[in-house]
Amino acid sequence: MKAIELRKKTKDELTNKLLDLRAKVETLRFDTERKKVKNVKSLAGVKKDIARILTVIREQ
């Protein structure tokens, strides 16, 4: 997800996406502890997406 795409969305859409990603981080954390996730880097990618969304929300 790129910042350019995020800037086109409304604040409500960004907030909903943020809630979804935070839930995904939670499940990824638990799954990595249980050794169910093969790609551990996906957690870092989701965290970066959350940071991008928060940045765009602050810019608006």
N, C-alpha and C positions, 0 to 999 in steps of 0.2 A: 504494500500500500504506500503510495507516494503522497507527499505533502500537497502536491498540486491537485490530486484527486480529492483530498480531504477539504481543501479550501472551497471546493464547489458545493460541499454539503452544508446543510443547515446545522444550527447548534443542537437541535433536538436529535437529528440523525447521528451526529457525532457523540452525543451523550449515550444514546442507545448502543452504538458500536463500542464505546468505552466500557460499558457494563458487560457486554458480551465478552470482550477481550479479558477483562479482569476475572470473569468466571473461568475462561479458558486457561489463564495462568494458574488459577487454583487447581484445576484438574490436572494440568501438566506437572505441577509440583508433586502432587500425590502419586501420579503415574510414574514419575522418574524415581521416586523413593521405592516404589514397588517393582522397579525394573521393567515396566511395561512400555516405556518410550524408547525407541531405537535412536531417534534423532534428538539429542539433548539440546542442540542449537535452536530448535524451534521455540524453546522457552525464551531465549534471548531475543529472538525475532519478534515475538509477541510483546515483550516488554518495550522494545523499540517502537513498535506500532502505538502502544499506549502513550509513550512519550511524545510521539508525533501528534497524536490527537490532542493531548493536553496543550501542546504548544499552539496548535491552530485555534483551539478554544480561547486561549489567552489573547491571541492576536485579534480575535473578532470583537 
